[in-house]
Amino acid sequence: MKELTFRRAEEKDCEKILYFIKELAAYEKMSELVVATPQQLHEWLFEKKVAEVFFACEGEKEVGFALWFHNFSTFLGRAGIYLEDLYVLPEYRGKGYGKALLKELARIAVEKGCGRLEWWCLNWNQPSIDFYLSLGAEPMKDWTVYRISGETLQELAKD
């Protein structure tokens, strides 16, 4: 078996990042919601630097990815890491690569002095829920996610 390594995404990887995003969206039955382009990813990831991406690689092949950014806990008084996307290609699942991606992100969080690592999971995704629980993750049962986007966001932003 080839060794699993990690590498940070580079500017040339925008198409590859979008590929993984689309694969995740298909798995989550949300393909129609992906409107991101390689150009947008380049702008936001590499020019504005608002999020980071790293790949899990088996040999030279990227087999999984994580996209994350910092959030901030006023209660803890320090930053945390919010994991936006985590995905391993289906043919590479069952090898511990998902756990390895999370362990690498936890290592980054600890190295940076972050107070927590957080993410969302779809309620129907029982395999992922079971996996996260096996790692000691705790569901935030007393919290509900709210979102304003699209036209509603535009309306709210008006004077």
C-alpha positions as CSV (number, residue, x, y, z in Angstrom):
1,M,0.0,0.0,0.0
2,K,1.2,3.5,-0.8
3,E,1.8,5.9,2.0
4,L,-0.7,8.7,2.5
5,T,0.7,12.2,2.5
6,F,-0.8,15.7,2.6
7,R,-0.1,18.7,0.4
8,R,-1.4,22.2,0.5
9,A,-3.4,23.2,-2.6
10,E,-1.6,25.6,-5.0
11,E,-3.0,28.1,-7.4
12,K,-2.8,25.6,-10.2
13,D,-5.2,23.3,-8.3
14,C,-8.4,25.3,-8.7
15,E,-9.9,22.8,-11.3
16,K,-9.0,19.9,-9.0
17,I,-10.5,21.6,-6.0
18,L,-13.7,22.2,-8.0
19,Y,-13.7,18.6,-9.0
20,F,-13.7,17.5,-5.3
21,I,-16.4,20.0,-4.5
22,K,-18.6,18.7,-7.2
23,E,-18.0,15.1,-6.1
24,L,-19.0,16.0,-2.6
25,A,-22.1,17.8,-3.9
26,A,-23.1,14.8,-5.9
27,Y,-22.7,12.6,-2.8
28,E,-24.8,15.0,-0.8
29,K,-27.4,15.1,-3.6
30,M,-26.8,18.9,-4.1
31,S,-25.0,19.0,-7.4
32,E,-27.4,21.7,-8.7
33,L,-26.2,24.1,-6.0
34,V,-22.6,24.2,-7.1
35,V,-22.1,27.4,-9.1
36,A,-18.4,28.0,-8.1
37,T,-15.9,28.4,-10.9
38,P,-12.1,27.9,-10.9
39,Q,-11.7,31.6,-11.3
40,Q,-13.8,32.3,-8.1
41,L,-11.9,29.6,-6.2
42,H,-8.6,31.3,-7.3
43,E,-9.8,34.7,-6.2
44,W,-11.2,33.6,-2.8
45,L,-8.6,30.9,-1.9
46,F,-5.4,32.4,-3.3
47,E,-5.9,36.1,-3.7
48,K,-8.2,37.0,-0.7
49,K,-6.9,33.9,1.2
50,V,-10.2,33.4,3.2
51,A,-9.9,29.6,3.2
52,E,-7.4,26.9,2.8
53,V,-7.3,23.5,1.1
54,F,-5.1,20.5,1.5
55,F,-5.2,17.2,-0.3
56,A,-4.7,13.7,0.9
57,C,-2.4,11.9,-1.6
58,E,-1.8,8.3,-2.1
59,G,1.5,8.3,-4.0
60,E,1.1,11.2,-6.5
61,K,-2.8,10.9,-6.7
62,E,-5.1,13.2,-4.8
63,V,-7.6,10.9,-3.2
64,G,-9.3,13.3,-0.7
65,F,-9.4,16.9,0.3
66,A,-10.3,19.3,3.2
67,L,-11.4,22.9,2.8
68,W,-11.4,25.0,6.0
69,F,-11.1,28.5,7.4
70,H,-10.8,30.2,10.8
71,N,-13.8,31.2,12.8
72,F,-13.6,32.9,16.2
73,S,-15.0,32.0,19.6
74,T,-15.7,35.0,21.8
75,F,-16.3,32.6,24.7
76,L,-12.9,31.0,24.3
77,G,-11.2,34.3,23.2
78,R,-9.4,32.6,20.3
79,A,-9.8,31.2,16.8
80,G,-11.1,27.9,15.8
81,I,-11.2,25.9,12.6
82,Y,-14.4,25.4,10.6
83,L,-14.2,22.5,8.2
84,E,-16.4,23.4,5.2
85,D,-15.7,20.3,3.1
86,L,-14.1,16.9,3.7
87,Y,-14.3,14.3,1.0
88,V,-12.5,11.0,0.1
89,L,-13.0,9.5,-3.4
90,P,-15.3,6.4,-3.0
91,E,-12.6,3.9,-4.3
92,Y,-10.3,5.1,-1.5
93,R,-12.7,4.9,1.4
94,G,-12.3,2.3,4.1
95,K,-8.5,2.9,4.3
96,G,-8.6,5.4,7.2
97,Y,-8.1,8.4,4.9
98,G,-11.1,10.4,6.2
99,K,-9.7,10.0,9.8
100,A,-6.3,10.9,8.6
101,L,-7.6,14.1,7.0
102,L,-9.4,15.0,10.3
103,K,-6.3,14.2,12.3
104,E,-4.2,16.5,10.1
105,L,-6.7,19.3,10.5
106,A,-6.7,18.7,14.3
107,R,-2.9,18.9,14.2
108,I,-3.1,22.2,12.4
109,A,-5.7,23.5,14.9
110,V,-3.4,22.5,17.8
111,E,-0.3,23.9,16.2
112,K,-2.1,27.3,15.6
113,G,-3.5,27.4,19.2
114,C,-7.1,27.1,18.1
115,G,-9.7,26.2,20.7
116,R,-12.0,24.0,18.6
117,L,-12.6,22.2,15.3
118,E,-16.2,22.3,14.0
119,W,-18.2,21.3,11.0
120,W,-21.8,20.6,9.9
121,C,-23.1,17.2,8.8
122,L,-26.4,16.5,7.0
123,N,-28.9,14.8,9.3
124,W,-29.5,11.9,6.8
125,N,-25.8,11.1,6.5
126,Q,-25.6,8.3,9.1
127,P,-22.3,6.8,7.9
128,S,-20.6,10.1,8.5
129,I,-22.4,10.8,11.8
130,D,-21.3,7.4,13.0
131,F,-17.7,8.1,11.9
132,Y,-17.6,11.5,13.6
133,L,-19.1,10.0,16.8
134,S,-16.4,7.3,16.8
135,L,-13.8,10.1,16.9
136,G,-15.3,11.7,19.9
137,A,-17.1,14.5,18.1
138,E,-20.2,15.9,19.9
139,P,-23.3,16.9,18.1
140,M,-24.5,20.4,19.0
141,K,-28.1,19.5,19.7
142,D,-29.1,22.9,21.2
143,W,-28.1,24.9,18.2
144,T,-29.8,25.5,14.9
145,V,-28.1,26.8,11.8
146,Y,-29.6,29.9,10.2
147,R,-28.7,31.2,6.7
148,I,-29.5,34.2,4.7
149,S,-28.3,34.1,1.0
150,G,-29.2,35.0,-2.5
151,E,-32.0,37.5,-3.0
152,T,-32.8,37.6,0.7
153,L,-29.2,38.6,1.5
154,Q,-29.3,41.3,-1.2
155,E,-32.6,42.7,0.2
156,L,-31.2,42.7,3.8
157,A,-28.1,44.6,2.7
158,K,-30.1,47.5,1.1
159,D,-30.5,50.8,2.9
